[in-house]
């Protein structure tokens, strides 16, 4: 079955270009020229991915993402923004967007990002029917207790495995130090105060050994988060 993509943008030229290009790549394409119509199309067409402009009449892209996530929809969203400002990008990601591109963009890059987002969606679907968890190129098999990154095995101790599993269960969610200590070491842990930092460093070292980018990020004053940057 061909994957369905909804393009929501008020620019006729972008709509036309993306409709042709995505259809040429084998996708079924639906379009809307404002956020209100986009929300209606989501309900009617149930797309596999949404390419969503930020600045639109009636309902803007940020509001579309907010309503989708509040309604429980987990459809991948690639946002298009005309301004290359950190605040705009962060706002979209915080509301629940999965990725963003700044206009004007290269078509080849948009198509690549579409493929990545659809691949992640397929992995989540597979995960629902298997005992594996995924994030980007990290795969954890809960039955065999094996971890792979870019198909290369990562050897973890029991505590390292449990800690990474906690992050994989909560992608993009900032986990406080106290919460992590409670989940992994329990309320009564009275060991060294820097034990968490040591384990985070070990996991980073092992998962980044073959040149992989950092996935466990430090959020100063708040904790840690599994998020590619």
Secondary structure, DSSP 8 states (H G I E B T S, - for coil): ---EEEEE-S-HHHHHHHHHHHHHTT-EEEEESSHHHHHHHHHHH--SEEEEESS-SSS-HHHHHHHHHHTT---EEEEEES---HHHHHHHHHHT--EEEESS--HHHHHHHHHHHHHHHHHHHHHHTSSEEEETTEEEETTTTEEEETTEEE---HHHHHHHHHHHHTTT--B-HHHHHHHHH-TT--S-TTHHHHHHHHHHHHHTTTS----EEEETTTEEEE---
